Amino acid sequence: MPIKPEQLSKHLKPLLPCYLITGDEYLLIMEAQDAIRSAAKEQGFTERQVHEVNKQFSFNELSADANNMSLFAEKRIIELRFEKLPDKDQQKSLDELTANSPEDTVWLITCPKMDKRKLSVKWVKNIEINGCVVQVWPIASYQLTQWLSQRAASAGVKLTSGALQFLADSCEGNLLAAKQDLEKLQLIRSDQPLDVSELKEAISNNARFNVFELIDTALAGHVQKANVMLSQLKQEGVVPVIVIATLYRECKTLFSMSSEVSKGKSVTDVVREYRVWSNRTRLISQALNKVPSAVWQRLVSRCAHLDKVAKGQEEGNVWDELMTCLLLMGGTPLWRKVLS
């Protein structure tokens, strides 16, 4: 049976041969990955390999490498990051790799969200037997205030109930943004809980909040305003990765939602199933009606490319390409360009 992220610590000593993390909540996935990596390092797994599983990825080469350890090789952790759920051939390869893994190798596999049926397939069940499956669920809107309260207490941050609710409303379910704001609030030393006005002052210059506003402006189709906002972020020295990460998360979610609509579900039902915050329901519904699923899919790929551009791994003008993405999000008719 899959475990929750908060139960993971019980399955790290000793380290298991393989771990599967599945879900769409970036922060909780990242923290689960970090916990496994940290435990691996403590237990002598000093080598780390990371593989992005895409169309160019070869499981045959990976299998040969995984089973070709020399006598003096270091203990290693091999990470496989899937953009999409594994197909049948990939599932077979995963089953073979994790079932016959060398003792000095730990597998850390990350996949998008799996439903109950996909969690019951052979390769996942075998990982449950030989290792551990971590199922990451998004924090529901009604749970977010409690989650923030627990995180704030752990960080030593005191907030009034009103400030907690304001923070929950402001982050709109983005746990990574909430975590970063709590880290910023740690710098404010106060014996008394911060109220709403003090919290607003503390986060007023938070670049990530400005990025959220930028995304919503783009989704609303306000092209000129989005262009000005993006230029301001650039002038203020905001690193592109912050914009890209937020953009990627939004496009990935909208692609998933749009795919459901393409299968015949109503926009209203999909918005409800994805627990979209009430103050964004209209905006997201309009985006799903305006922009085809293929465009959201392509935007997800563009964000991955932009991340590499921002890190100097690929060529391109990151700010110009970001603006193109924002135009497409708002329904600007550039379909031929984005689909080419």
C-alpha positions as CSV (number, residue, x, y, z in Angstrom):
1,M,0.0,0.0,0.0
2,P,1.4,3.4,-0.9
3,I,2.6,5.6,2.0
4,K,2.2,9.3,2.6
5,P,5.2,11.7,2.5
6,E,5.1,12.2,6.2
7,Q,5.5,8.4,6.7
8,L,8.7,8.2,4.6
9,S,11.2,8.6,7.4
10,K,10.2,5.2,8.8
11,H,11.3,3.6,5.5
12,L,14.8,5.1,5.2
13,K,16.8,3.1,7.8
14,P,18.0,1.0,6.4
15,L,17.6,2.3,2.8
16,L,15.4,0.2,0.6
17,P,16.5,-0.9,-2.9
18,C,13.9,1.3,-4.7
19,Y,11.6,4.2,-4.2
20,L,8.7,5.4,-6.4
21,I,7.4,8.9,-5.8
22,T,4.2,9.8,-7.7
23,G,2.2,13.0,-7.6
24,D,1.9,16.5,-8.9
25,E,2.7,18.6,-5.8
26,Y,6.2,19.9,-6.5
27,L,7.3,20.9,-3.0
28,L,6.2,17.6,-1.3
29,I,7.8,15.6,-4.1
30,M,11.0,17.6,-3.8
31,E,11.1,17.1,0.0
32,A,10.6,13.4,-0.4
33,Q,13.4,13.2,-2.9
34,D,15.7,15.3,-0.6
35,A,14.9,13.0,2.3
36,I,15.9,9.9,0.3
37,R,19.0,11.5,-1.0
38,S,20.1,12.6,2.4
39,A,19.6,9.1,3.9
40,A,21.5,7.7,0.9
41,K,24.4,10.0,1.6
42,E,24.5,9.1,5.3
43,Q,24.5,5.4,4.4
44,G,27.5,5.7,2.0
45,F,25.8,6.2,-1.4
46,T,28.2,8.8,-2.6
47,E,27.6,8.5,-6.4
48,R,24.4,10.0,-7.8
49,Q,23.1,9.7,-11.4
50,V,20.1,11.6,-12.7
51,H,18.2,10.7,-15.9
52,E,15.3,12.6,-17.5
53,V,13.2,9.9,-19.2
54,N,12.1,11.3,-22.5
55,K,11.9,10.0,-26.1
56,Q,15.6,9.9,-26.5
57,F,16.2,7.9,-23.3
58,S,17.6,4.4,-23.7
59,F,16.7,1.8,-21.1
60,N,19.1,-0.7,-22.7
61,E,22.1,1.6,-22.0
62,L,20.9,2.2,-18.5
63,S,20.4,-1.5,-17.8
64,A,23.9,-2.3,-19.1
65,D,25.4,0.5,-17.0
66,A,23.4,-0.5,-13.9
67,N,24.7,-4.1,-14.0
68,N,28.3,-3.2,-14.9
69,M,29.6,-2.2,-11.5
70,S,33.3,-2.8,-10.8
71,L,34.7,-4.3,-7.6
72,F,35.8,-0.8,-6.4
73,A,32.7,1.1,-7.6
74,E,31.0,3.5,-5.2
75,K,27.5,2.9,-3.8
76,R,25.1,4.9,-5.9
77,I,21.6,6.3,-6.2
78,I,20.1,6.4,-9.7
79,E,17.3,8.8,-10.2
80,L,14.7,8.4,-13.1
81,R,12.5,11.4,-13.7
82,F,9.5,10.6,-16.0
83,E,7.8,13.5,-17.9
84,K,4.9,11.1,-18.6
85,L,3.7,7.9,-17.0
86,P,5.8,4.9,-18.3
87,D,4.5,3.1,-21.3
88,K,4.4,-0.7,-21.5
89,D,8.0,-1.2,-22.7
90,Q,9.2,1.2,-20.0
91,Q,7.2,-0.6,-17.4
92,K,8.8,-3.9,-18.4
93,S,12.3,-2.3,-18.2
94,L,11.5,-0.8,-14.8
95,D,10.3,-4.1,-13.5
96,E,13.5,-5.8,-14.6
97,L,15.8,-3.1,-13.3
98,T,14.3,-2.8,-9.9
99,A,13.9,-6.6,-9.4
100,N,17.5,-7.4,-10.3
101,S,19.2,-4.3,-8.9
102,P,22.7,-4.7,-7.6
103,E,23.1,-4.4,-3.8
104,D,25.1,-1.2,-4.1
105,T,22.4,0.6,-6.1
106,V,19.3,2.4,-4.9
107,W,16.6,3.5,-7.4
108,L,14.7,6.8,-7.0
109,I,11.9,7.0,-9.6
110,T,9.6,10.0,-9.9
111,C,6.4,9.9,-12.0
112,P,3.4,12.1,-12.5
113,K,0.2,11.4,-10.5
114,M,-1.1,7.8,-10.8
115,D,-4.7,6.8,-10.2
116,K,-5.7,3.6,-8.4
117,R,-5.6,1.5,-11.5
118,K,-2.1,2.6,-12.5
119,L,-0.9,2.0,-9.0
120,S,-2.0,-1.6,-9.2
121,V,0.1,-2.6,-12.2
122,K,2.9,-5.2,-11.9
123,W,5.9,-3.0,-11.8
124,V,4.5,-0.7,-9.1
125,K,3.4,-3.7,-7.0
126,N,6.9,-5.1,-7.2
127,I,8.4,-1.8,-6.0
128,E,6.0,-2.0,-3.1
129,I,7.3,-5.5,-2.3
130,N,11.0,-4.6,-2.7
131,G,10.9,-1.0,-1.8
132,C,8.5,1.8,-1.2
133,V,5.8,3.8,-3.1
134,V,5.2,7.3,-1.9
135,Q,1.9,8.8,-3.1
136,V,1.9,12.6,-3.0
137,W,-1.5,14.3,-2.8
138,P,-2.1,18.0,-3.1
139,I,-3.1,19.8,0.0
140,A,-6.8,20.6,-0.3
141,S,-7.9,24.2,0.2
142,Y,-9.6,23.4,3.5
143,Q,-6.4,21.8,4.8
144,L,-4.0,24.5,3.7
145,T,-4.4,26.8,6.7
146,Q,-3.7,23.9,9.1
147,W,-0.7,22.9,6.9
148,L,0.7,26.4,7.0
149,S,0.1,26.6,10.8
150,Q,2.2,23.4,11.3
151,R,4.9,24.7,9.0
152,A,5.0,28.1,10.6
153,A,5.3,26.5,14.1
154,S,8.2,24.3,12.9
155,A,9.9,27.4,11.4
156,G,9.3,29.4,14.6
157,V,7.0,31.9,12.8
158,K,4.1,33.2,14.8
159,L,1.0,34.4,12.8
160,T,-2.5,35.4,13.8
161,S,-5.4,33.3,12.5
162,G,-6.1,36.2,10.1
163,A,-2.6,36.3,8.8
164,L,-2.6,32.5,8.3
165,Q,-5.7,32.8,6.3
166,F,-4.3,35.7,4.2
167,L,-1.2,33.7,3.5
168,A,-3.3,30.7,2.5
169,D,-5.3,32.8,0.1
170,S,-2.3,34.6,-1.3
171,C,-0.3,31.4,-2.2
172,E,-3.4,29.8,-3.8
173,G,-2.2,26.3,-3.1
174,N,1.4,26.8,-4.2
175,L,3.2,25.1,-1.3
176,L,6.6,26.0,-2.6
177,A,5.7,29.7,-2.5
178,A,4.3,29.3,1.0
179,K,7.4,27.6,2.2
180,Q,9.6,30.4,0.8
181,D,7.4,33.1,2.4
182,L,7.7,31.3,5.8
183,E,11.5,31.2,5.3
184,K,11.4,35.0,4.7
185,L,9.2,35.6,7.8
186,Q,11.8,33.7,9.9
187,L,14.0,36.8,9.5
188,I,11.4,38.9,11.3
189,R,12.0,38.3,15.0
190,S,8.9,39.0,17.0
191,D,7.5,37.7,20.3
192,Q,4.0,38.6,19.2
193,P,2.2,36.9,16.3
194,L,2.3,38.9,13.0
195,D,-1.1,40.2,12.0
196,V,-2.3,40.7,8.4
197,S,-0.9,44.2,7.9
198,E,2.5,43.2,9.2
199,L,2.4,40.1,6.9
200,K,1.4,42.2,3.9
201,E,4.3,44.5,4.5
202,A,6.7,41.6,4.9
203,I,5.8,40.0,1.6
204,S,4.9,43.1,-0.5
205,N,8.2,42.9,-2.4
206,N,8.1,39.1,-2.8
207,A,9.1,38.3,-6.4
208,R,7.1,35.1,-6.4
209,F,3.9,36.9,-5.5
210,N,4.6,39.3,-8.4
211,V,5.1,36.3,-10.6
212,F,1.7,34.9,-9.6
213,E,0.1,38.2,-10.6
214,L,2.0,38.0,-13.9
215,I,0.6,34.5,-14.7
216,D,-2.9,35.6,-13.9
217,T,-2.5,38.7,-16.1
218,A,-1.3,36.6,-19.0
219,L,-4.2,34.1,-18.5
220,A,-6.6,37.0,-18.6
221,G,-5.2,38.0,-22.0
222,H,-3.9,41.4,-20.9
223,V,-0.9,41.3,-23.2
224,Q,0.5,44.8,-22.7
225,K,0.3,44.7,-19.0
226,A,1.9,41.2,-18.9
227,N,4.8,42.6,-21.1
228,V,5.3,45.5,-18.7
229,M,5.2,43.3,-15.6
230,L,7.7,40.8,-17.1
231,S,10.0,43.7,-18.0
232,Q,9.8,45.0,-14.4
233,L,10.7,41.6,-13.0
234,K,13.7,41.5,-15.3
235,Q,14.8,45.1,-14.3
236,E,14.4,44.2,-10.6
237,G,16.9,41.4,-11.0
238,V,14.4,38.5,-10.5
239,V,16.1,35.3,-11.7
240,P,14.3,33.7,-14.6
241,V,14.1,30.3,-12.9
242,I,11.5,31.7,-10.5
243,V,9.3,32.8,-13.4
244,I,9.9,29.5,-15.3
245,A,9.1,27.3,-12.3
246,T,5.8,29.0,-11.6
247,L,4.9,29.0,-15.3
248,Y,5.8,25.3,-15.7
249,R,3.6,24.4,-12.8
250,E,0.7,26.4,-14.2
251,C,1.0,25.0,-17.7
252,K,1.4,21.4,-16.5
253,T,-1.8,21.7,-14.5
254,L,-3.7,23.3,-17.3
255,F,-2.4,20.7,-19.8
256,S,-3.8,17.9,-17.5
257,M,-7.1,19.8,-17.1
258,S,-7.3,20.5,-20.8
259,S,-6.7,16.8,-21.6
260,E,-9.7,15.9,-19.4
261,V,-11.9,18.4,-21.2
262,S,-10.7,16.9,-24.6
263,K,-12.0,13.5,-23.4
264,G,-15.5,15.0,-23.0
265,K,-15.6,16.3,-19.4
266,S,-17.1,19.7,-18.9
267,V,-14.9,22.6,-17.9
268,T,-17.0,23.1,-14.8
269,D,-16.5,19.5,-13.7
270,V,-12.8,19.5,-14.4
271,V,-12.3,22.8,-12.5
272,R,-14.1,21.3,-9.5
273,E,-12.2,18.0,-9.6
274,Y,-8.9,19.9,-9.6
275,R,-10.0,22.0,-6.6
276,V,-9.3,25.3,-8.3
277,W,-9.5,28.2,-5.8
278,S,-12.7,30.1,-6.0
279,N,-11.1,33.4,-6.9
280,R,-9.4,31.8,-9.9
281,T,-12.3,29.6,-11.2
282,R,-13.5,32.0,-13.8
283,L,-9.9,32.8,-15.0
284,I,-9.0,29.1,-15.3
285,S,-12.3,28.2,-17.0
286,Q,-11.7,30.9,-19.6
287,A,-8.1,29.6,-20.3
288,L,-9.4,26.1,-20.8
289,N,-12.0,27.3,-23.3
290,K,-9.6,29.5,-25.2
291,V,-6.4,27.5,-25.5
292,P,-6.2,24.0,-27.1
293,S,-4.7,21.1,-25.2
294,A,-1.9,20.7,-27.7
295,V,-0.7,24.3,-26.9
296,W,-0.6,23.5,-23.1
297,Q,1.4,20.4,-23.9
298,R,3.9,22.4,-26.0
299,L,4.1,25.1,-23.3
300,V,5.2,22.4,-20.8
301,S,8.0,21.4,-23.2
302,R,9.0,25.0,-23.7
303,C,9.3,25.6,-20.0
304,A,11.7,22.6,-19.7
305,H,13.7,24.1,-22.5
306,L,13.7,27.6,-20.9
307,D,14.9,26.0,-17.6
308,K,18.0,24.8,-19.5
309,V,18.4,28.1,-21.2
310,A,18.3,29.9,-17.9
311,K,21.0,27.5,-16.6
312,G,23.2,28.0,-19.6
313,Q,22.7,24.4,-20.9
314,E,20.9,25.5,-24.1
315,E,20.9,28.6,-26.2
316,G,18.1,31.1,-26.4
317,N,16.8,34.4,-25.1
318,V,15.0,33.4,-21.9
319,W,13.0,36.7,-21.4
320,D,11.8,36.9,-25.0
321,E,10.7,33.3,-25.0
322,L,9.0,33.8,-21.6
323,M,6.9,36.6,-23.2
324,T,6.0,34.3,-26.1
325,C,4.8,31.7,-23.6
326,L,2.7,34.3,-21.7
327,L,1.1,35.4,-25.0
328,L,0.1,31.8,-25.8
329,M,-1.3,31.3,-22.3
330,G,-3.7,34.2,-22.9
331,G,-5.0,32.8,-26.1
332,T,-3.0,35.0,-28.5
333,P,-3.4,33.2,-31.9
334,L,0.2,31.9,-32.5
335,W,-0.9,28.3,-32.9
336,R,1.1,27.7,-36.0
337,K,4.3,28.9,-34.3
338,V,3.8,26.9,-31.1
339,L,2.8,23.7,-32.8
340,S,5.6,23.8,-35.4
